[in-house]
Amino acid sequence: MMINPPADYVLVWQDTFDEQSYPSEERWQYDTARNKSGWYNNEVQYYARRRSANTRIENGKLIIQAQREDLSRERLRDWKGQRFSSARLTTRGKARWHRGFFEIRAKLPCAVGAWPAIWLFPDKSPGNWEGGEIDIAEAVGHEPDVVYHAVHTPEQNFKNGNHQQARTTIRSCDAFHDYQLHWTADSVTIAVDGKVALVTDAAAFDRPMSLIFNVAVGGDWGGAEGIDEAAFPASMEVEHVRVWQRS
């Protein structure tokens, strides 16, 4: 089964990263909220704000780069001694969508210890999956030939500790691929290069969501096989983001 934007959908939002040196402040903001308290899942990165070593526009692509470095000389007020820096970008407060067709053309890092993700989350959710979470593409460096797709809801995560997940066998760091989501009133469909990987019911996804890009380091899953420090820097590259909705 293959998917494309339906004929009655129109393009409502996009970023092709062909201007400026940093991501557009009209479209994106940096999420640095938990640098001091520590990020989820025992991740070990520091998420920087508007720092070219971690986020930049280069040759028409968005680069989100995680690297091993000593940040002690930068006098960052929210630094907690993290040995890795990276970035987490979100459209929260800038753009959000309730249903539609999403396409992100990207190349993901395969460094052991890297944990890149492209996902959707409600703006005002308290972090307990109220309103759901949709992971369009997620990878861990110790499984370089697999990209994962998943959905999270309170019912799945809290009552039985489980969630729906699928996988695409593809080496995500060797080439760019189109990671796609078709979210309707009835279903959530996730695909890679048009080929469907996961289909699930959409009943739990009842509120607008913002898009998030990040490259985490380590953590319960990303660091399950350790961190190969010599493999860093490790970068996610994004050629374009496009969102269509029913006209």
URHUNOR-V69298 format. One record per residue. RES is the residue in one small letter. SS is DSSP state (2 for helix, 1 for strand, 0 for the rest). PHI is phi in radians with two decimals (none if undefined). D_FIRST is the distance of its C-alpha to the first C-alpha in Angstrom with 2 decimals. Layout:
res | ss | phi | d_first
RES | SS | PHI | D_FIRST
RES | SS | PHI | D_FIRST
This chain:
res | ss | phi | d_first
m | 0 | none | 0.00
m | 1 | -2.06 | 3.80
i | 0 | -2.28 | 6.89
n | 0 | -2.57 | 10.52
p | 0 | -1.02 | 13.75
p | 0 | -1.04 | 14.22
a | 0 | -1.09 | 17.00
d | 0 | -1.63 | 19.49
y | 1 | -1.70 | 19.36
v | 1 | -2.15 | 22.14
l | 1 | -1.25 | 22.82
v | 1 | -1.96 | 25.24
w | 1 | -2.84 | 25.84
q | 1 | -2.79 | 25.50
d | 1 | -2.48 | 27.37
t | 0 | -1.90 | 27.40
f | 0 | 0.94 | 30.34
d | 0 | -1.92 | 32.46
e | 0 | -2.42 | 35.70
q | 0 | 1.15 | 38.17
s | 0 | -1.88 | 38.57
y | 0 | -2.18 | 37.12
p | 0 | -0.98 | 34.21
s | 0 | -1.06 | 35.15
e | 0 | -1.25 | 37.16
e | 0 | -1.37 | 35.93
r | 0 | -1.98 | 32.33
w | 0 | -2.31 | 32.76
q | 1 | -2.40 | 35.23
y | 1 | -1.62 | 35.99
d | 0 | -1.77 | 35.77
t | 0 | -2.19 | 38.79
a | 0 | -1.04 | 39.75
r | 0 | -1.91 | 39.98
n | 0 | -1.02 | 41.51
k | 0 | -1.38 | 44.84
s | 0 | -1.51 | 43.78
g | 0 | 1.79 | 41.04
w | 0 | -1.44 | 37.27
y | 2 | -1.11 | 35.06
n | 2 | 1.07 | 34.06
n | 2 | 1.08 | 37.19
e | 1 | -1.21 | 35.81
v | 0 | -2.02 | 38.59
q | 1 | -1.56 | 37.88
y | 1 | -1.82 | 39.84
y | 1 | -1.59 | 37.75
a | 0 | -1.54 | 39.74
r | 0 | -1.90 | 40.13
r | 0 | 0.76 | 40.09
r | 0 | -2.27 | 41.09
s | 0 | -1.08 | 40.15
a | 0 | -1.15 | 40.04
n | 0 | -2.05 | 37.04
t | 1 | -2.49 | 35.46
r | 1 | -2.87 | 35.77
i | 1 | -1.80 | 34.27
e | 1 | -2.53 | 34.53
n | 0 | 0.93 | 33.51
g | 0 | 1.30 | 31.10
k | 1 | -2.33 | 29.39
l | 1 | -1.43 | 29.91
i | 1 | -1.95 | 31.28
i | 1 | -2.02 | 31.54
q | 1 | -2.10 | 33.72
a | 1 | -1.74 | 34.99
q | 1 | -2.61 | 38.21
r | 1 | -1.50 | 41.11
e | 0 | -2.83 | 44.26
d | 0 | -1.69 | 47.44
l | 0 | -1.70 | 47.40
s | 2 | -1.10 | 50.88
r | 2 | -1.43 | 52.58
e | 2 | -1.53 | 50.40
r | 0 | 0.93 | 52.01
l | 0 | -1.47 | 48.80
r | 0 | -1.13 | 49.80
d | 0 | -1.82 | 46.64
w | 0 | -1.36 | 46.44
k | 0 | -2.06 | 46.79
g | 0 | 1.53 | 47.30
q | 0 | -1.06 | 43.68
r | 0 | -1.61 | 43.53
f | 1 | -2.18 | 40.17
s | 1 | -1.98 | 39.29
s | 1 | -2.85 | 35.92
a | 0 | -2.61 | 34.45
r | 1 | -2.37 | 32.31
l | 1 | -1.86 | 31.33
t | 1 | -2.50 | 30.26
t | 0 | -1.56 | 30.02
r | 0 | -0.94 | 31.96
g | 0 | 1.42 | 34.73
k | 0 | -2.00 | 33.31
a | 0 | -2.73 | 29.95
r | 0 | -2.65 | 27.75
w | 1 | -2.45 | 24.94
h | 0 | -1.99 | 23.95
r | 0 | 1.39 | 20.26
g | 1 | 2.42 | 18.46
f | 1 | -2.01 | 15.92
f | 1 | -2.02 | 17.16
e | 1 | -2.41 | 16.76
i | 1 | -2.17 | 19.10
r | 1 | -1.66 | 19.53
a | 1 | -2.60 | 21.51
k | 1 | -2.15 | 22.97
l | 0 | -1.86 | 24.03
p | 0 | -1.30 | 27.21
c | 0 | -2.02 | 27.47
a | 0 | -1.10 | 31.15
v | 0 | -1.10 | 32.06
g | 0 | 1.90 | 32.90
a | 1 | -1.41 | 30.63
w | 1 | -2.45 | 28.17
p | 1 | -1.39 | 26.17
a | 1 | -2.63 | 24.01
i | 1 | -2.20 | 22.14
w | 1 | -2.69 | 22.17
l | 1 | -2.11 | 23.15
f | 1 | -2.64 | 26.21
p | 1 | -1.08 | 28.51
d | 0 | -1.01 | 31.63
k | 0 | -1.93 | 34.15
s | 0 | -1.17 | 32.69
p | 0 | -1.32 | 35.42
g | 0 | 1.69 | 33.12
n | 0 | -1.97 | 32.36
w | 0 | 1.18 | 28.77
e | 0 | -1.16 | 30.13
g | 0 | 1.60 | 27.41
g | 0 | 1.54 | 24.88
e | 1 | -2.39 | 23.61
i | 1 | -2.10 | 20.13
d | 1 | -1.67 | 19.78
i | 1 | -1.19 | 17.13
a | 1 | -2.64 | 18.28
e | 1 | -2.59 | 21.22
a | 0 | -2.50 | 22.80
v | 0 | -2.23 | 26.07
g | 0 | -1.06 | 28.04
h | 0 | -1.40 | 28.89
e | 0 | -2.23 | 25.26
p | 0 | -1.20 | 24.59
d | 0 | -1.84 | 21.47
v | 1 | -2.37 | 19.46
v | 1 | -2.06 | 18.10
y | 1 | -1.77 | 17.93
h | 1 | -2.36 | 16.33
a | 1 | -2.73 | 18.22
v | 1 | -2.26 | 19.66
h | 1 | -2.19 | 23.35
t | 0 | -2.45 | 25.36
p | 2 | -0.98 | 29.01
e | 2 | -1.04 | 28.14
q | 2 | -1.30 | 26.14
n | 2 | -1.41 | 28.35
f | 2 | -1.70 | 31.79
k | 2 | -1.49 | 31.83
n | 0 | -2.30 | 30.13
g | 0 | 1.09 | 29.73
n | 0 | -2.28 | 26.02
h | 0 | -2.68 | 22.80
q | 1 | -1.37 | 19.06
q | 1 | -2.54 | 17.76
a | 1 | -2.41 | 14.94
r | 1 | -2.45 | 15.28
t | 1 | -2.02 | 13.82
t | 1 | -1.44 | 16.04
i | 0 | -2.87 | 17.25
r | 0 | -1.57 | 20.79
s | 0 | -1.24 | 20.75
c | 0 | -1.63 | 24.36
d | 0 | -1.61 | 24.22
a | 0 | -2.76 | 22.12
f | 0 | -1.39 | 20.70
h | 1 | -2.39 | 17.05
d | 1 | -1.59 | 15.30
y | 1 | -1.71 | 14.91
q | 1 | -2.22 | 13.24
l | 1 | -2.39 | 13.68
h | 1 | -2.05 | 13.02
w | 1 | -1.98 | 15.87
t | 0 | -2.14 | 16.89
a | 0 | -1.13 | 19.62
d | 0 | -1.81 | 17.40
s | 1 | -2.57 | 14.74
v | 1 | -2.06 | 14.19
t | 1 | -2.14 | 10.77
i | 1 | -2.02 | 11.22
a | 1 | -2.48 | 9.40
v | 1 | -2.20 | 11.13
d | 0 | 0.92 | 11.20
g | 0 | 1.51 | 8.11
k | 1 | -1.59 | 6.04
v | 1 | -1.21 | 5.84
a | 1 | -1.96 | 9.01
l | 1 | -2.58 | 10.71
v | 1 | -2.31 | 10.87
t | 1 | -2.58 | 14.47
d | 1 | -1.21 | 17.08
a | 0 | -1.76 | 18.75
a | 0 | -1.00 | 22.22
a | 0 | -1.36 | 23.88
f | 0 | -1.74 | 22.93
d | 0 | -1.97 | 25.62
r | 0 | -2.56 | 27.25
p | 0 | -1.08 | 26.85
m | 1 | -2.28 | 25.92
s | 1 | -1.83 | 26.91
l | 1 | -1.62 | 25.12
i | 1 | -2.28 | 26.63
f | 1 | -2.08 | 26.67
n | 1 | -2.71 | 28.88
v | 1 | -2.15 | 29.83
a | 1 | -1.44 | 31.67
v | 1 | -2.25 | 33.88
g | 1 | 1.21 | 34.53
g | 0 | 1.61 | 34.17
d | 0 | -1.03 | 33.32
w | 0 | -1.78 | 29.96
g | 0 | -1.07 | 30.26
g | 0 | -1.82 | 33.72
a | 0 | -1.06 | 33.21
e | 0 | -1.91 | 34.12
g | 0 | 1.53 | 36.65
i | 0 | -2.18 | 36.72
d | 0 | -1.53 | 37.34
e | 2 | -1.05 | 39.59
a | 2 | -1.21 | 39.92
a | 2 | -1.46 | 36.19
f | 0 | -1.67 | 36.72
p | 0 | -1.26 | 36.40
a | 1 | -2.30 | 32.63
s | 1 | -2.20 | 30.64
m | 1 | -1.63 | 27.43
e | 1 | -2.07 | 26.95
v | 1 | -2.18 | 25.06
e | 1 | -1.49 | 24.74
h | 1 | -2.78 | 23.57
v | 1 | -2.26 | 22.50
r | 1 | -2.37 | 21.19
v | 1 | -2.27 | 20.77
w | 1 | -1.99 | 19.87
q | 1 | -2.42 | 20.79
r | 1 | -1.06 | 21.11
s | 0 | -1.28 | 24.13
